[in-house]
Amino acid sequence: MSDNLWGYQPSSGYTAGADLTGYAVEATDGSIGKVDKHSDEVGSAYLVVDTGVWIFGKEVLLPAGTVKHVDTEDRKVYVSLTKDQIKDSPEFDKNKHTDDPGYREQLGGYYGSPGAV
C-alpha cells in the first residue's frame, strides 16, 4: 500500500493525464465495475467506480493509492481490495463527497486501517 493513500503508486503504471474513464475495475477477487470519473490531482487522486448491478447501482470512491496496476491495453484498473472491502466502504454521494475533506478523512480511516488494504 502506498504511503500516500491519495496518490497513484509509482509501480502502478498510471501515467499522469491518462483518461481512465470507462476502464473496467478488478478487485483482488473479481470485477467490480467501471471507472465513471477519476482525478489525478496531486495528493487528492481517486477513482469513482460505478458498480452497476453488483451492489445495486452504488458508486464508490476509491483513493488512488488502492490502485495496484493500470493495464492500458486491456483498459483495466486493478485495485488491492476485495469485493467485500469495497462493498462495505463508506457510502458515496457524488453530489457532495467528491471534494469533501471530512469524507476523505472517513475513507482514509477505512482504507488506511489495519487489515483494510
N, C-alpha and C positions, 0 to 999 in steps of 0.2 A: 504494500500500500504506500502511496505517495506521502511524503511529509506534508505536502500541501494538498489538502482534500479538494481545493477549488482550482487545481491546475492539472493539465494533462501530464502524465508521466513521460519523461523523455524516451523511455523504451516502448511507448505505446504505438509509435509510428504515425501519430497525428501530426499533420502539417498545419501550422497557423494559417488561417484563412480558408481552409478546406471546408466545403459545404457538406455536412453530414446529413442534411435533411433527406428523409426517405430511406436511410440506411436501416437494415434490419439490426435488431439488438439481441445479442445472445448472452444469457446468464450462464453460470457455470453448469447448469443442469437443463439448458434448453432455451428456445426462443421466447422472448417476452413482448416483442412488438417492434415498432418502428420509431425512428427519431422524427419528432414533429417539429422541434425547434432546438437550436443549440447556441451556445455562446462560447467564444474562446477568449473573452476578456481576461487579461492577466489578473490572477487572484480571485476571479469570480466566474470561472468557466463551468459550464454544466450542459447536460442534455435533458430535454423534455421528451419523454418516451410515451407514445400512445400505445397502451397495452391492448387495445381492441377488445375482443370478446374474452380474452384471457382473464382479466379481472373486471369484466363488465364496463368497458369503455373508460376505465380510470386512466388518468395521465399521472406519471410520476416524474419527479425531478431528481436526476442523478448527478452528483458532483463529478466533475471531470476526472478527479483522482481515482474514481472507481473504474475507469476505462483501462483495460489491460492491453487491448490491441485494436487497431483500426485496419481493416482489410479493404483497401480502396478498389481492388479488382472485383471482389465478390460483394462489395457495398454492404459490409457488416461491421458492427462495433461489438467487441467482446468486453463484458464487464466482469469484475471479480466478485460478483454477488450471486446468491442463489435466487431462484424464483420467490421463495418464501421471504427472504430478506427484503426483496423489492415489494412484494405484496403487502408486507407488514410495515412498510416505511410510512413516515408521517404523511397525512393526506395533503394533496397538492391542488391548489386552485390557481390556474394560470392568470386569472384576472387580478389576483392580489399577492401571490407569493413570489413571482419571478424576481422582483427587486427588493423583497422584504428581508432586512438583516435578521430579524427575530426568527423567521422561518429558516433561514440559512443556518443560524445557530442551532436550531432544533435538529436540522438534518445533520449538522456536524456532530452533534451529540449522539445521534442514532448511528450514523455510518462510522464515526470515529470511536465508538465504544468498543471495548474488548470483545472479540468474537463476532463483530458485525461484518467486518471485511477481512 
